[in-house]
Amino acid sequence: MSIEPLSWERGSQLNDPDVRTENVGMSEAQRWSAPARSANLEAVRTALTSAGSLGVVITGGRGVGKSSLARTAVSELGPDVWSLQLRCGTATGDTPYGCLAFLLARLPQAYMGSPTAILRGITSLIRSDAAGRQCVITLDTAGTIDDMSAGVLLNILLTGTARIVAVAPGISDLPADFHWLLTDRRLTEVRLDNLNELQTRQVLLSLLGSRVSASLVSTFHTMVGGNPLLLKALVAEQQQSGNLVLSDSVWTLRDKVVLDGAASLEDIVRSRWSRQSPQEREVIEMLACARRVELSRLTAVYGAGIVADMEDAGLLEIDASESRWVSLREMYLGDVVRSWLSITRRRELRNLLLDGQEPDPAGMTVEELMAFAAWTNECEAELSPTMALAAAKAAVQLFDPHFALKYAETLRRNDPQWVAAQRQKAAAYLLLDLPVQAMGALDDISQPQLDSLGAQEYAEVIAAKARVMVWLPDHADRVPALLKTARERLEAEPGAKAWPDPVAAATNRISLSEFEYQAFVGDYAAAIPGLEAAADAGLNPDLWFRMNSAMILMTALAMTGREMDALSLMRQLGGQISDAGHIVGLRETFTERAYSVLLTAGQWHRCIDLLNPAAREIHQLPYRSAATELAVGLAYVFAGRGAVALDSLLSAVAQLELRPAQGIRREAYAAVAFAYAQLGNAGQARKYLDKLQRSGGVADHVTRSITDFCADMAGRWLNDTEAVNRLKETARRDIAAGRYTLAGIGLLGATVQGTEADFRLLEEVAGHRQGPLAEISRLIAVGTRTHDAKTLLAGGELAATLELDAVEARCMALAVDYARQAGDPAAARTAQARLDILASTVASLPIVPSSGSPLLTSRERQIARLAGRGASNRDIALDMGVSVRTVEGHLYQVFTKLGVTSRGDLTGLV
């Protein structure tokens, strides 16, 4: 038998040595995780090409993409590399030459006499197959390598016959000889860990080929713990189920991820399940149903040893809270296992854990309430009215309206908790942008029921009605009368009226609703005196009322020109939030209102920091991600960074078109149009302005103001004079209502091509405001009106401190013109240099200098650049192949056009 390729099994696959073996069976689908592993891929490539290196060892847990990385690295070495794949399975570990069996079968009988002859024969066979090319062996070690195979591989490496890419869970799974090669740095270890969230996003982009929403990335990353293999299976399953959809060029989720019938993930889980002991399986079943269990209770049922062993094996996660909650480390495992369990088995586990006692909802967190309610629902058991109401409240707080409705609807009209449940139903419907249904839930409460309520519950129902009515155009005007009637009823109540008397607490609730209504319609100036009194700790001992009033006051101050006062109050409240952590929804309200304060103060960087907490609850993602991404995009748009904003904004639009939220879809359309206008993409900007025109809906005053501003600014960027007129008219209405901050922002946008009267009005409004953004407006107004370049340079420098690129570009463009008109080359050079830098971030300048460097011809510009770098006329002539006289003539034209007198003045101007 001759030593020739036989084209069978897992060895050399091709007879023709000129064909690229690394591409055989290597589809694009096998490269899907490469974008997230670029650094690892470079490390592997370096180890395979460096002189003196024998190869690389890729280690990591199951499913992290070790084999995929190895295949990609080898395939990218090119056609001059011969690839040989070996696999050591569990069945080959005790068999001599187990992973080399297919090569052994090809050896002539003459080579079978001794281990030395076999070694020489296999080495010769590999060299023959490689046909003079470098050989790279990929060794996938799923089991132990036998000593004979290890000896042959070591000889192949040390003789330079081939280099190796070894894939193993850890270096301990490799032969002992490989360890000293690693110690001697002849082999390099590349350790793969699970993906972080950014890498998960890169992999999803590779898999799906289009933008992906932040909620999709966060949900999938949390569910699979960053495991690439599981991530790919989850994507396939969600696409097949129709939950993962492409909406407006962005991949997003229709609803929460449900893994019932997830065949691809189920296969992975069954493989893992088969390796667990019966007791470990029962613990997994328990946590799959309960989601979280206190450590003391779990160890009481199953023993501390089994829990400790499972934690060491990476199956369980124990948090650092006082209760030491235990959960499965990987969410998908619980979701799949739960789908296997019968109703009877779920009830058995529930009875075992509860021991016949339902927990007290008063002592449970919102997450615990949600988990317990979900488990009870999955067991087809009934929740007690008290527990059902608590679960509905928790679901609203966690922005899960569907579960809130499910739990609230289990209560009957004759239950004492029914009225409170109707309030939770109304809140859930509002989250779903269904105000008519929300009003219907509250209207179901009859007048006799309303009359029989205690003062505090009555006030809560009235507050809920007021909160819903503002979203209904036919009802909004009736809110003040509703609140007035409620206040009169409470005043007629007998007894003490001082807090904490229930009547006093109820009166505070009505007062807060009045403040909320004034903020909703934009009547901030009228609300401030009452808000200041309510937020004063010396006058108001009711912490709940005081904190909520102070947060509305923070917004009112920001809108009426007192931006610095608002920021000071925001810092004060931020320090008090932890002390008032027991107040439901307080932190979320603070975040929402603080964002508005920061945005109107021009502090967009702090807006983004505020919206990126260290961790987000998985429950909140489907219904809160769109609002968060919209807010991030708006911050970038207000900073003049439309290109950066688009990813977040388009993702928000995609989600909002599937799941509308209260009044913000129109805001998203306007923001996308503004972002595209900033990029000079008129077609896409008009497309989203058309979407805005075709959509309707109600919004609070802050949202309406941002929507109108973004839409009109997009129109202004597209040279729509009507949009400019709308900005000015809106500013006049804001001035009349005392909303000086909004007026100043609108006028700043409207006066890019303003008149002297416009700039005088902008300067006047700036005088009613506080902070750097007001000063920027004043400097622009004064500098433009007086054609003072230095004043505009000062405004641009101040805008640079806030990183407001478009505003800074406006200042610098005007400063270039005015400096040249005034014969101030130093100021012109400074402004032009800064404008050139801004051109890399501001795709479409709001103003282009009318006498700037674009007036130069291409040859004049080339000569000016060389002269500005210090080249002599003769050097320039030699470099360009023209005469010295020609260079002198062009420089004369350059100096005249740019208004400079020396070569040194050219630096930064061209």
N, C-alpha and C positions, 0 to 999 in steps of 0.2 A: 504494500500500500504506500503510495506516495503521500508526501505531506502537502495536501492541497485543500483549499476551502471546500467544505461539503454543503454549506448553506442550510444548516438545520439547527434546531434548538436555539439557545440564547447567545451564541457566540457570533463570529463574524458572519454578517448577513448577506454579503454581496460577493459575486465572483469577480466583478470588474473593480480593480483597486482604484480606478480613477473616479468612481462615483462617491459622492459625499455620504459616508455612512451615518454621520451624525444627524442627518435630516430624515432618516428612515423612521417612519411612524411619529415624527416630531411635528405635531400640528400646532397651530397658534393657540389652541385651547390649553396646551401643556405649558405655555409661557405666561399664563394669566397672572401669576403672582410675581413675575419678574419686576414690574415697576416699583413694588414696595421693598425689593431686596437689592437695589442697585449697589449699595455699599458692600453687602455680602458678596454679590456677584463679582465686584471688582477685586475683593480679597481673594476669591477662588481663582479668578483669572490670573492674578499676580503670582499666586503660588504655583500655578501650572506652567508659567512662562519664565519664571526667574531662574537664573543660573544657579546650580547647586541644589535646587529644590527637587524633592522626589514626589511632591504632590500635596494633597490637602485632605483633611478629615472634616466632614460636615456632620455636626452633632446637633441634637435637639429632640424635643418631645414628639410624640406621635401626631402627624398631621400638620406640622409646621412648614412643610414644603421642602424638606431636605432633598428628596429625589428629584423634584421639579427643578430646584436650583442646580443640582449636579448636571442634569440633562441640558439645561439652558447654557451653563458655563462651557460644557464640552462642545455643544453645537456652535457656539460663537467663536471657537478657535479656528474655524475655516476648513477648507478642503484638504489642507496639507496634514491633517491629523486623522489617524485611524482610531476609531473608538471601539472598545471591546467592553461588553457589559457582563458582569458576573453577579450572581445572587447567592447568598448563603442563607438558606431557610432553616427552619427548626428540624426538618427531616434530614438535612445534610450535615449537621454538626458532628455526628459520630462516624460519618462515612469518609474514609481516606479520599482525598482529592474531590470531595463532594461538590464544591462550587466550580471545579475544573473538569467535571465528568464529561461534558460535551467535547472538550478539547482532547481529553484522554482517549475518547472513543475514536478520534481521528488519527491517532499515532500508529505508525507501522509496528508490527509485532517486535521488531528489532529493538524498539525503545522501551519495551515493557519489562526488561530483565531486572532493573534495579531502580531505587528512588533517584539515583544520580542520573541515570539514563532518561527517566521520565522527565526530570527537571530540564535536561538538555533538550529533549524532544519538544516539550511545551514551549520553551523559550524560542527554539528554532521555528516552530509553527507560527508563533505570534509575529516573529520578524518576517516570515514569508508572507503572512496575510497583510502586514503593514506595507510591504513592497517599498521599503526605503523611507517611508514617512514616519514621523513621530507617532508613537502609540500612547493613548491614554486609556487606562482601565478604570471603569466605574464599578465599584464594589458596594453592593447594597447588602448590609449585614442585618438580616432579620433574626438570625440565630448565631450560635458560636461557630467560628471557623475552625476546622480541623487542623491539626498540626502540619500535616503533609501539604495542604493547600497554602497554609501560612508560610511554610518554608519556600515553596515555589514562588509565591508573590514577592517575598523578601529578596530572593535572588534576581527576579525580573527587575525590581526597582534598583538594586545596588549595581547591577550590570548595565544600567542605562537603557535596557530594552523598552521600558515604558515608565510613565508616571501614573499616579493613582489618584482617583477621587473616591475616598471611602465614605460611605454613608452609614451612620450608626447612632443609636440613641445617646450613647456616651462613649468616651474613649475606653472605658472598662470593658466594653463589648468587643473590642478589637484584640488581636493577638498581642502577647506580651512584647514581642519584638517591635511592634509599632510604637510602643510607649517610649522606648529609648530613642526612636527616630523623632518623636515629638519633642522629647527633652533636648535632643541634639539640634533641634530646629531644622531638621531635614524634611519634616512634615509640618504643615501649618494647620491648626485647628480653627475652624470657623463655626461659631456657635450660633444657632438660630433660635430665637425666642418667638413667642406669639406676637402677632402684629399689634402695634399701638393704634390709636384711633386714626391718626393721619395715614398710616400705612394701610389700614382697612379701607379708607377712602380711595387711596391709589389703586388698590386691588379691585374695588367695585367699579372704578372708572375703566379699568382694563377689561373687566368681565362684561360690562354693560355698554361701553362705548359711547356714553353720553354723560351729561351732568348728573350728579346724585344729590338728593336733599340731605341736609344735616341730620334730620330725624332718622332717615334710612341708615346712615352710617352709624349713628349712636345706638340705634336699636339692634342692628346686626352685630356690631362690635360687642355690645353687652351680652347678647344672647350666646355667642360662641366663644367669648373670651379672647378674641383675636386669633383663633385657630383658622388658618387658611383653608384647610380641607373641609372643615365644617362650614365655613363661610360660603364656599362654592356650592356645597350641598343645599344650604339654606336659600341661596339665591335661586337655584334651580327649582326648589320646591315652591317658593313664593311666586315665581313667575308662572309655574304650572297652575297654581291655585287662583291666579288672577289678582292677587293682593299687591304684587309688585308691578306697577304700570308706568308707562312713559307718558307724562302729562306736560305738554308745552315744552318739549325737548329736555325734560328733567325726569329722572327716575325717582319715584316716590312710592309710599305705601298708601293704599286706600284706607286701611284700618289697622288695628293692632294685629300682631303676628299670632296666628293660631297654627299649631303644628299637627293637628289631627290628620292622620293619613299621610304624613310626610315620609314617603317611601325611602328617599335617599338618606335622610337623617336617621330613619329607623334602622336601616342596615348598619350604620355606624354604631348606633347605640346598642343594638343586639350583640354586635361583636364585643363591645366592652362589657355588656351585661353578663355575657357567658363566663367572663373571667372573675366575677365577684362571688363571694361566699353567700349562702342563703341569708345569713344575718345581715350582711352588708346590703343585699338586695332589699330587705325589709326596711332598713333605714332610708335607703333611696326612695322607696315607695312612700314612706311617711313624709319625707321632706318634699317629695313631688306634690303631694296633696296639700300639706300645711304651709308650704313655701318657707316659713321660718318657725323654728321651735327654740324655746329657751334651753340653754345648755343643761341646766339642772334637771329639767323635765326629761330631756332626751336621754341623759345618762341614767336617770331613774328607771326608764323603760328598757334600755338596751345595754347599759353598763358603760363605764368610762373607757374601758379598754378598746371596744369596737369603735367608739367615736374618735378616740385619739389615733387609732390606726388609719381610719378613713381620712382624717385631717392630714396625717403625714403622707398619705398616698395622693393627696391633691384632690380628693373627692368633695370634701367639705370645707366650708369657710366659716370661721367664728369671728364675729365683729368685736370691737373693743368697748361696746356699751356696757352699762351696769348689768343688764340682763344676759349678756353674752349670747346673742342670738346666733343660731346655727342655720346655715342654708347650704344648698348645693352650690359648689363653686361655678358650675357651668349651667346656666338656665335651661339650655336646650335639653339637657339630660332629664330634668324634671318634667318639662313639657311633653316630651315623647313618652316617658314612662307613665305619666298620668293618663295618657290616651289609651294605654293598655288595660287599665284597671276597671273592673266592673263596678257598678253602683254598690253592690254588696261589699266588695273589698274596700271601697272608699269609706263606707260606713264603719266597717270593722276597725280600720286605722283611726278614724275619728273618735270612736268610742274608747279605743285603747289610750289615745293621748289625753282626751278630756276627762276620762274616768267618770262620766256621767254628769259633769258640771260645766255649764256654759259660762265662759268668762264674763267679767263685768266690763261693759264697753267704756265706762268712765275711766278705767285704768289702762286702756289700750291706745296705742298710737294709731294714726290714720292708716299706716301701712299694715299694721296688725289687723285692724278692722277690715280692710280690703281683703287680706288673705283669708281671714276666718269666714267672711261672707262668701267669697268665691268657693271655698271648700264646701261650705254648707250647701250652696247652690248646686255644686257638682255632685253632691250626694243625694240630690233631690229631696232634701230635708227643708223644713220651714225655719226661717229666722223669727225670733221673737220680735214683736213690734218695736221694742226699745233698741234691739240690735239692728233691725232693718233701718230704722231712722239714723242711727249712728253710722251705719255703713253708707247710706245715701249721702250724708254730710261729708264723710271721708272721700267718697268718689267725686263730689263736686270740688272739694279742696284739691284733689289730685288731678283735676281736669279730665275726668273720665265720665262724660255725661250719660253714655249708654248704660253703664252699671248703676249710676245714680237713679236713672229712671226705673231700671229693673227692681232695685231694692225698694224705692219709694212706692211703687205700684203694688207691693205686697200688703201694704197697710189698708185697712178697711175704714169706711167713713165713721164707724162707731168706735174706732180705736182712739184713745186720748192723744196719740201722736199724729193723727191724720193731718191736722192743719199744718203742723211743722213739716210733714212730708210733702205737702203741696208746695210749700216754699222751696223745698229742695228740687222738686220737679220743675218749678219755674226757673230756678237757677240753671238746671241742666239744659233746659230748652234754650235758654239764652246762650249757653256755650255752643249750642248747635246752630245758632243764628236763626232761631225759630221763635220770635217774640210773640206771634199770634197764639201759638200753642202755650207759651209761658203765661200769657194773660188769661187764657182759658183755664189753666190749672188754678190760678188764683181766684178767678171768677166762680169756680166751683164751690168756694167757701161761701156758705149762705150767710145772710145778714144775722139770723139768730146765732149761728156759730161764732160770727165775728163779735157780736155783742157779749157773748158768754166768756170770751177770752180774758185772761188777766192782762194787766197793763203792758207788761213787757212783750208777751207773745202778740198782743194786738199791734204794738208798735213795730214789731218785726214784720208782720203781714203788710202793714201800710208801707213800710220801707221797701219791701219786695215789690209791691204794686208800683211804687214810684220808680223803682229801678227798671221795671219792664215798660212802663208807659212812655218813658222818654224815647224808646225805640219804635214807638208806633205814632206816626204823624198825626193821626186823629185823636190821640190821647195825650200827647206831650203837653199841650197847653193847659190841661186840667190838673197837672201835678201840684201846682201851688195851692189850688183849692182843696185837693185831697189832703195835703199836709196841714193846712189851716184847720180843717174839720177835725183831724186827728188831735191836733194840739188843744183844741177847745174841749174835746172829750176828756183828755188827760187832765186839763186844768179843773174840770168839774169833779174829778175823782176825790173822794174824802181822804183824810189822813195827811201825814207829813209829806212834804215835797222836797226834802233835802236828800241828796245822795248819801248812802246807797239805797234809799227807799225805792221800791220797784217803780213807782210812778215817776220819780226823778230820773231814774235810769231810762225809762221809756221816753220821757221828754227829751233826753239827750239823743236818743236814737232818731227821733223826728227831726231834731235840730241838725243832726248830721245829714239826714236825707235832704234837708233844705240846702245845705252847703253843697252836697253832691249835685243837686239840680242846677244850682248857680254855676258850678264848674262845667257841667255838661253843656249848658247853653252859652258859656263864655262870659258870664257876668261876674268877672273876677274882682273888679274894683269895688263893687257893692258888697261883695262877700267878705272882704279883708277885715273890716272892723270886728264883725262877729267871730271870724276865724281866729283873730288874734286873742280875743277874750277866751274863746274855747280852748286854745292851745296853751294858755297861761296856767302853769302848775299851781300858782298861788290862788287862782280863782276857781280852778276846776280840779277836784280830787279824783274824778272818774278817768282812770288811766286809758281805758279803751276809747272813750270819746275824745280825750285830749290828744292821743297819738294819731288817731284818724283825722281829726280836725287839723292838726299840725301838718300832715302830709298834703291835705288840700291847700292849706295856706302856702306851703312850699311852691306848689304849682302856680297859685294866684300871684305870688310875689314875682316869680320868674316871668310871667306873661305881662306884667304891668310895669316893667322897667327896673324892677328891684332885683336884678339877677344875682348880685353879690350877697344880698340879704337872703335870697333863696338858697344859695350855696352854703352859707353859714348855717342856716336852719337844717339843711340836708345833712351836713356833718354832725350836727348835734343829735339829730334823730338817728343817724346811723350808729352812734354810740349807745343809743338806748334800746335798739331793736332786740338785743339779746335778753335784756331784762324783761321785755314784754313778749318773749317768745311764745307764751301760752295763748296769745291772742290769735285766733284763727285768721289766716290770710294776710296778716300784717306785713310780713316780709315781701310777699308778692306785690302788694299794693305799694310799698315803699320803692321797690325796684322800678315799677312802672312809672311812678311820679318822679323819681330821681332821674330817670332817663330823660324825661321831658325837660327838666331843669338843666341838665348838662347839655342837651342838644341846643336849646335856645341860647345858652351861654357860649356856644361855639366849642365846647370841650368834647369833641367827638371821640377822642382816644379813650377818655374815661367812660363814655357810653359803652364802648366795646368791652372794656374791662368789666363793667357792671353786668354785662350780658353773658359773660363766660365764667360761670362758677366752676369750682373744681369738679363737681359731680352733679349730674342731673338725674332725677328719678325717671326710670323707664316708663312709669305710669303717665308722666306728663308729656312725653314726646309727641304722641300723635296729634294732640290738640294745642300744644304750646310751641312746637318747633317753628311753625310758620310765622307766628308773631315774633319770635326771637330772631329768626333769619331776616325778616322784614326790618326789624329795628337795627340790626347790624348793617344791612344794606343802606338804610337811610342815613346812618352816621357817616358812611363813606361818601354817599352822594352829597350830603351837606358840606363835606370837606373838599368837594370837587374831584373826587376819585371814582369816576363812573366805571372805569374798567374793573377795579377791584370790587365794586359794589354789585356788579351783575350776577356773579355766582350766587350770592345770598338772595338777591332779589328774585331772580328767575326761579330759584328753588322755592321761595315763599309763594310765588304766583302759582306754581304747579300744585302745591299743597292746598292753597286756598280755592283753587278751581274744583278740587275734589271735596274739600271740607271747608265751606265758608265759615268765617269767624266774624265776630261783631264789627261790622263796618270797615274792616281793614283791607278787603280785597281791592276796593277802588284806590286806596292809598298805595297798595302795591303796584297797581297799573301805572299810577302817576309817577312813582319813584323809578320804575323801569324806564318809562319814557324820558325822564330827566337824565338818567344814567346814559342812555343811548344818545341823547342830544349832546351831552358833554363829550362824547366820543366822535361827534360829527356824523353819526349814523341816522340821517333824517328819516329813512324808510322805516326802520324799526321803531324809532321814536313816535312817528305818526301812527304806526300800527297799534301801539299801546295807548296812545291818546284816543284812538277810535274805540278801543275796548273800554276805556274809561267812560266815554260818552254813552256807550250802549248799556252800561251797567248802572244800576240804581242802588239805593240803600241809605240808611240813616247812620250817622256817626256822631260821636261827641265832638265838642268844639276843637280840641287839640288835633284830633284825627282829621277833621274837615279842613283845618288851617293848613296842615302839612300836605294834604291831598291837593288842595287848590294851589298852594305855593309851588309844589313840584310840577304840577301840570302847566301852570303859567310860566314857570322858569324854563321848562322844556320848550314851550312855544316861543319864549323870548330868545332862547338859544337858536331857534329855527327862524328868527327874524319875523315873528308874527307880532305886528303892532297892536293887535287887539289884546294879546296876552299881556303886553306891557301896560296897556290901559287898565286891564283888570287888576294887575298888581298894584297900581297906584290907587285905584278906587277902593280896593280892599284895605290898603294902608290908611286911607282917610277914615273908613269905618272903624278901624282899630284905634285910631287916634281919638275919635269921638267917644269910644267906649273905654278909654284909658289903657288900652293894650299896647303900650309903647314898644315893648320888645318885638312883638309880631309886626307892628308897623315898620320898625326900623329894619328888620330882616327883609320884609317885602320891598321896601324902598331901595335897599342896597342892591337887590336884584333887578329892580325896574329902572335904575338910573345908569346902566352901563352906557347908554346914549342919552343921558338926561339933559334937561335944560337948567339954566341958572336957578329958576324957581324950584325945580326938583331938588337941587343940591342944598338950597337954603332950608327946604322942608326937612331933608335928611339930617342936616346939622341941628335943626331945632329939635327933632325927635331924639337925636343922640343925647341932647342935653337933659332929657327926662329919664335917661337910663344909667346903668352902672356897669362897670367892668370893661375888659379889653375889647370885646366885640363892639360895644358902643363907641369906644375911642377910635377903633378902626373906621367905623362909619363916619365919625366926625372928620378924621384926617382925610378920608377920600372925598368927602363933601367939600371941605375947605381947599384941599389941594387941586381938585378938578376945577372948582369955581375960579380960583385965583391963578391957575396954571403954575403952581409951585411944585417943582420936581422934588425938592427936599422934603416937603410935607408928605408927598405920596411915597417917597422912600421910607419915611418913618412909619407910615401906615402899612407898607409891605413888610417891613421888619416885624411889626407887631403881629401881622397875619401869619408870618413864618413861625412865631412862637406857638401859635395854635395849630400850625400845619394846615392852614386853610389855603390850599394850593391855588385854586381858581381866583380867590380874592387877592392873594399875593401877586399872581400873574397880571391881574387887572391894574394893580398899583404900579408895577414895574413897567408895563407897556405904556401907560400914560406918562410915567416919569421919563422914559426914553425920549418921547416926543417933546415934552416941555423943557427938558434939559438941553436938547439940541437947539430948540428955538431960543433959549436964553444964552446959548454959547457956553454951556457948562459941561465940557467933555468928561470931566471926572465923574459927575453924577450920571451922565449918559452911559459911560462905560460900566459903572457899578450896576445900573438898572438892567442894561443889556446882558451883562454876564449872568445876573440872577435869572433873567427871563430865559436865557438859553438853557440853564439847568432845569427850570420848571417845564420846559418843552417836553422833557422825557416823561413827566407824570401827568401833564395837562394836555390831553390829545388835541383838543380844540380850544385855542386861547379865546377868552371872552372878548378881548380887544387886541388887535394887531397894531403895532406902532406904524403910524402913517408915514413916518420919515425914517424908518428903521433900515437895517441892513438888507432887507429884501430888495431895496432899490438898486443894489450893486449888480452888475453883470457877473456871470460865472467867472470870467477871467479877472475882473476887478476883485472879486471875493478871494480868488486863489492867491493873487499877488498881495492882497491885504493880510491874509493869514500868514504868509511867509514873512512879510515885513514886520508884523506884530511879534513874530518869534525871534526877531533880531537879525534876519538875513539881510545882507547888503543888496543894493540894486544889481550889482554885477552877478552875485550868486543867484539871485532870482532869475536874471536873464539867462544864465547858463542852465539853470534847472528847467526853465520853461521853453528854451530854444527860441528866444526873442531877443531883440536888441535892448541895450540899456536905456536908450531913449524911449522905447515903447513902455518899459517899466516905469520910467519917471512920469510919463504922461498918464498912465493908469493910476499911479499913486496920487497925482494931483486931483484926478476925478474922485478918488476915494476920500481924500481929505475934505474936499468941497462938500460931497454928499453927506458925510458923517459929521461934519462940523468939528473936526479935530485938527490939531496943528503939528503933531509929532507922531513918530512911529510908535512910541510908547503908549499913546492914547488908543492904539488899535487893539490892544490886548483885551479880550473879552467882548469886543463889539462885533466881531465876525467869526 
